[in-house]
């Protein structure tokens, strides 16, 4: 599980009988996760970029190398963490790494979805201010257009809000189907599903979908 945070989801999965490896870039959160899991808790303190370098490039000098050659039944990218991968190429590398780690299993990812409108109030003003600051930083750093939805907040740092077609493009990039998990507003989850043996993938919501080759 990527972005394991302080560990509640990892602990729940362990309680259900699953064996779980946790990946968390924050040393503070990783230590809290270890305390929650108890003496048998294993947490890898590494970033998604380090994970990609270990899995795809064979780098052995970073902590993620411990799990780079593992094979999993599934991969979870939790806590909206896909939105914190700001570089387009790094997103593709991260998901390609997940495919390598779970070649026959699903990849669950959570992220922020770009909203067409926002209700007024403190939350709306905070989001507007964050997007203004993110846009300013994008222009100063001369980041490409795909970072146009970059925002910043004191409680989450930098984040990219995805358009639906960006998520669909990522699914195509890694050769996976895509299932949107319900209507979660601007904070949805998707599952990148393995294609069938005959080469078909599914793009669907929970209630309706389509099949494409």
C-alpha positions as CSV (number, residue, x, y, z in Angstrom):
1,X,0.0,0.0,0.0
2,X,1.4,3.3,-1.1
3,X,0.9,6.5,1.1
4,X,0.1,4.3,4.0
5,X,0.0,7.3,6.4
6,X,-0.4,6.4,10.0
7,X,-1.6,3.0,9.2
8,X,-5.3,2.5,9.7
9,X,-6.0,1.0,6.3
10,X,-2.9,-1.3,6.5
11,X,-4.0,-2.4,10.0
12,X,-7.5,-3.2,8.8
13,X,-6.2,-5.2,5.8
14,X,-3.9,-7.1,8.2
15,X,-6.9,-7.8,10.5
16,X,-8.7,-9.3,7.5
17,X,-5.9,-11.8,7.0
18,X,-4.0,-10.1,4.3
19,X,-0.2,-9.7,4.2
20,X,0.5,-6.1,3.5
21,X,3.7,-4.1,2.8
22,X,3.4,-0.4,3.5
23,X,5.1,2.4,1.7
24,X,5.2,5.9,3.3
25,X,7.5,8.8,2.4
26,X,7.0,10.7,5.7
27,X,9.2,9.3,8.5
28,X,6.9,10.7,11.1
29,X,3.8,9.0,9.6
30,X,5.8,5.8,9.0
31,X,6.8,5.6,12.7
32,X,3.1,6.1,13.7
33,X,2.2,3.3,11.2
34,X,4.8,1.0,12.8
35,X,3.4,1.7,16.2
36,X,-0.2,0.9,15.0
37,X,0.9,-2.3,13.4
38,X,2.9,-3.6,16.4
39,X,6.0,-5.7,16.4
40,X,5.3,-7.4,13.1
41,X,4.6,-4.2,11.2
42,X,7.0,-3.5,8.3
43,X,6.9,0.0,6.7
44,X,9.2,1.1,3.9
45,X,10.1,4.8,4.1
46,X,10.4,5.8,0.5
47,X,8.8,8.0,-2.2
48,X,6.9,6.9,-5.3
49,X,9.8,8.2,-7.4
50,X,12.2,5.9,-5.4
51,X,9.8,3.0,-5.9
52,X,9.8,3.6,-9.7
53,X,13.6,3.8,-9.8
54,X,13.9,0.5,-8.0
55,X,11.2,-1.3,-9.9
56,X,11.9,0.0,-13.4
57,X,15.5,0.9,-13.3
58,X,16.9,-1.7,-11.0
59,X,18.2,0.9,-8.5
60,X,19.3,-0.8,-5.3
61,X,20.5,2.1,-3.2
62,X,17.2,3.4,-2.0
63,X,14.8,1.9,0.6
64,X,12.2,0.8,-2.0
65,X,14.6,-1.8,-3.3
66,X,13.3,-4.1,-0.6
67,X,10.0,-4.6,-2.3
68,X,11.1,-3.9,-5.9
69,X,11.2,-7.6,-6.9
70,X,8.0,-8.6,-5.0
71,X,4.8,-9.8,-6.6
72,X,1.5,-8.7,-5.1
73,X,-2.2,-9.6,-5.5
74,X,-3.0,-5.9,-5.6
75,X,-1.6,-2.4,-5.2
76,X,-3.3,0.5,-3.4
77,X,-2.3,4.1,-3.8
78,X,-4.2,5.7,-1.0
79,X,-5.0,9.1,0.5
80,X,-5.3,11.0,-2.8
81,X,-1.6,10.3,-3.3
82,X,-1.7,10.1,-7.1
83,X,-2.4,13.8,-7.1
84,X,0.9,14.5,-5.4
85,X,2.8,13.0,-8.3
86,X,3.1,16.3,-10.1
87,X,5.1,15.2,-13.1
88,X,3.3,13.6,-16.0
89,X,6.1,11.2,-16.8
90,X,6.5,10.2,-13.2
91,X,2.8,9.3,-13.0
92,X,3.2,6.9,-15.9
93,X,6.3,5.4,-14.3
94,X,4.6,5.0,-11.0
95,X,1.6,3.1,-12.5
96,X,4.0,1.1,-14.7
97,X,5.8,0.1,-11.5
98,X,2.5,-1.0,-10.0
99,X,1.7,-3.1,-13.0
100,X,5.1,-4.8,-12.6
101,X,4.4,-5.4,-8.9
102,X,0.9,-6.7,-9.5
103,X,0.8,-8.1,-13.0
104,X,-2.4,-10.0,-12.5
105,X,-4.0,-7.9,-9.9
106,X,-5.9,-4.6,-9.6
107,X,-4.4,-1.2,-8.9
108,X,-6.6,1.0,-6.7
109,X,-5.8,4.7,-6.9
110,X,-7.3,7.8,-5.2
111,X,-6.8,11.3,-6.4
112,X,-8.4,14.7,-6.7
113,X,-10.7,15.3,-9.6
114,X,-11.0,18.7,-11.1
115,X,-14.3,20.3,-10.2
116,X,-16.3,22.4,-12.7
117,X,-17.6,24.6,-9.9
118,X,-17.2,25.1,-6.2
119,X,-19.6,26.3,-3.6
120,X,-18.8,29.6,-1.9
121,X,-17.5,29.7,1.7
122,X,-14.3,29.1,3.5
123,X,-13.5,25.8,1.6
124,X,-14.2,27.5,-1.8
125,X,-12.0,30.5,-0.9
126,X,-9.2,28.3,0.3
127,X,-9.3,26.2,-2.8
128,X,-9.3,29.3,-5.0
129,X,-6.3,30.8,-3.1
130,X,-4.5,27.5,-3.4
131,X,-5.1,27.3,-7.1
132,X,-3.9,30.9,-7.5
133,X,-0.7,30.1,-5.6
134,X,-0.2,26.9,-7.5
135,X,-0.7,28.6,-10.8
136,X,1.8,31.3,-9.8
137,X,4.4,28.8,-8.9
138,X,3.8,26.9,-12.1
139,X,4.4,30.0,-14.2
140,X,7.6,30.9,-12.2
141,X,8.9,27.4,-12.6
142,X,7.8,27.3,-16.2
143,X,6.0,24.0,-15.8
144,X,4.2,22.6,-18.8
145,X,0.5,23.0,-19.5
146,X,-0.5,19.7,-17.9
147,X,0.3,21.3,-14.5
148,X,-2.4,23.9,-15.1
149,X,-4.5,22.4,-12.3
150,X,-1.7,22.5,-9.8
151,X,-2.8,23.8,-6.4
152,X,-1.2,24.3,-2.9
153,X,-2.6,24.1,0.6
154,X,-1.0,24.3,4.0
155,X,-2.6,21.0,5.0
156,X,-1.8,19.0,1.9
157,X,1.1,20.7,0.0
158,X,1.1,20.6,-3.8
159,X,-1.5,18.6,-5.7
160,X,-2.7,18.1,-9.2
161,X,-6.5,17.9,-9.8
162,X,-7.1,15.4,-12.7
163,X,-9.6,15.7,-15.5
164,X,-11.4,12.4,-16.2
165,X,-9.7,12.0,-19.6
166,X,-6.3,12.2,-17.9
167,X,-7.1,9.2,-15.8
168,X,-8.4,7.4,-18.9
169,X,-5.1,8.2,-20.7
170,X,-3.1,6.7,-17.8
171,X,-5.1,3.5,-18.1
172,X,-4.4,3.3,-21.8
173,X,-0.7,4.0,-21.2
174,X,-0.3,1.0,-18.9
175,X,-2.6,-1.2,-20.9
176,X,-5.3,-1.5,-18.2
177,X,-9.0,-1.3,-18.0
178,X,-10.6,1.4,-15.7
179,X,-13.4,1.2,-13.2
180,X,-14.7,4.4,-11.5
181,X,-15.7,3.5,-8.0
182,X,-18.9,5.3,-7.4
183,X,-19.6,9.1,-7.2
184,X,-17.1,10.5,-4.6
185,X,-17.3,14.1,-5.8
186,X,-13.8,15.6,-6.2
187,X,-12.1,12.8,-4.3
188,X,-12.8,9.6,-6.2
189,X,-11.2,6.2,-6.5
190,X,-10.5,4.2,-9.6
191,X,-9.3,0.6,-10.2
192,X,-6.9,0.0,-13.1
193,X,-8.0,-3.6,-14.0
194,X,-6.0,-6.2,-15.8
195,X,-7.2,-7.0,-19.3
196,X,-8.6,-10.4,-20.1
197,X,-6.6,-13.0,-21.9
198,X,-8.2,-12.2,-25.2
199,X,-7.2,-8.5,-24.9
200,X,-10.3,-6.8,-23.8
201,X,-10.4,-4.1,-21.1
202,X,-13.3,-2.5,-19.2
203,X,-14.0,1.2,-18.7
204,X,-17.0,1.5,-16.4
205,X,-18.7,3.1,-13.4
206,X,-20.2,1.0,-10.7
207,X,-23.6,1.0,-12.5
208,X,-22.7,1.2,-16.2
209,X,-19.8,0.9,-18.5
210,X,-18.4,0.0,-21.9
211,X,-15.9,-2.5,-23.2
212,X,-13.1,-1.5,-25.5
213,X,-10.3,-3.3,-27.2
